[in-house]
Amino acid sequence: MSNILQTAFSPAAFREQGHHLIDFLADQLANAQAVTIGHTILWQAPDEQLAFWQADFARPLLTNPQELFEAVFSRSVSLHSRGYLGHQAQPPANAAVLASTLTSFLNNGMAVYEMGMTGNALERIVTGYIARKMGFDDDAGGLITSGGTLGNLTALLAARAAKSAVWQEGNRVDNPFAVMVSEEAHYCIDRATRIMGLGAAGIIKVPVNAHFQLRTDLLEAYYTRAVEQGKTILGIIGCACSTATGSYDDLEAIGSFARNHQLWFHVDAAHGGAAIFSPIHQSLLKGIDQADSVVLDFHKMMLTPSVSTAVLFRRGSDANRTFSQQAQYLWDRYDPEEWYNSGKRTFECTKPMSVVAIYTLMRQYGDELFKQNVEVLYELAQEFANLISAHESFELAYQPQSNIVCFRYCFGDELDTANQQLLRQLTEEGRFYIVSTRLHGKFYLRTSIMNPLTTLQELVLLLETLEAFSKRDSIKLGV
Ligand SMILES: *Cc1c(COP(=O)(O)O)cnc(C)c1O
């Protein structure tokens, strides 16, 4: 029997298979750009998909993984397709994909300096640069973690560490803690507060206005009521922007409310923080410089592979308190201020070098790539919204502030059912991938324009396709 370990590390096979894979991906990239719209999703029901892979798993061992790679590719959603308008993920820029391959190969964790020398230095530079973009001064600091969900939890833990002794003493039952947030906040905020032991009563959801922005006129009343109920408010969270509708909260008003009550002000800018790179759109983030902490996902609108998230602190020292703890087998000395042992400030112990992907894009393109990306996507969303508004069969849910547009087909009595059916047909047909949300309890089609190579032409085709489906159905149903 041949030495499998030798085979697994064969330079010649790696070279050959690596070239093969890159050639295949470059061909897919070219295909996606050559046609107006190709295949975006090859829909299969979960049980059928599982059966396919169970059969695959039972087959003889592979000598070359290329066939497997191609099967994975064709059975996955193509974010590079111009018909991709689904969840908030972008096709990663080529250089970022290559950077991820490099860091997979290196596999240096970042918790401890020696193991992640480059990663720790790049983390310091990238977070420092973005913190200054947000308007913070030299006291600012930050870290990179794996996803906005973990980022928001980290920031809320920092808030609690700044305002209480829970980390040492545990939660108290008298004066329970709570945080205030828009009812449109991402579900991970609710999850984070429950993980922190605050329970259902620990998240105070403030209603939104017609544009799905937090109603700042209600803040005082909600605050007073919570305090009367015996709660201690730790902080308030602004959405920039909200996930379902892409609406930006009034960060200036929330910031001044936070300051008046000495609350921690956190901004969840996981999706919309990238607008800071656009002179046209950065006013949406006005007031973010007042935040105590900010979360920004590089994998949402900054063209990197998932997951890579910055957590920024106006006072860098706030980051060091969150997880203060001794781990002597990792760090002999405990000096919480040291920037170069990233594991002291983050959840992860083995932390991937995801920072290399964003750093590569910054080194290659400066701010320009992020600026153009945001501007193209936001502009396209405006044009799409105009198209929907002008169309007699479609209703626009709100005027979009970002690249997230919600709308629905308006014909007949059963609008929820009709739109659910349209979405199912569209997904099964496979040229487009869009998603859905509920607004005021009603079912809406939801598009996030995430591929910067998508054009108005595809969006026109999307509406035409939906309309054609609905006509076909009415004929079938005899309406
Ligand atoms: C996507 C998103 C999150 C969650 O981030 P992940 O990186 O998916 O964990 C949190 N908040 C907002 C506003 C988001 O859009």
The ligand as a Gaussian input file, in Angstrom:
#p B3LYP/6-31G(d) Opt

LIG

0 1
 C      -25.528000      39.677000       8.673000
 C      -25.786000      40.514000       9.852000
 C      -25.432000      40.080000      11.131000
 C      -24.853000      38.706000      11.379000
 O      -23.563000      38.618000      10.895000
 P      -22.895000      37.205000      10.489000
 O      -21.590000      37.617000       9.928000
 O      -23.821000      36.586000       9.489000
 O      -22.788000      36.390000      11.726000
 C      -25.638000      40.937000      12.181000
 N      -26.199000      42.145000      11.991000
 C      -26.568000      42.582000      10.786000
 C      -27.157000      43.944000      10.651000
 C      -26.375000      41.790000       9.668000
 O      -26.747000      42.237000       8.459000

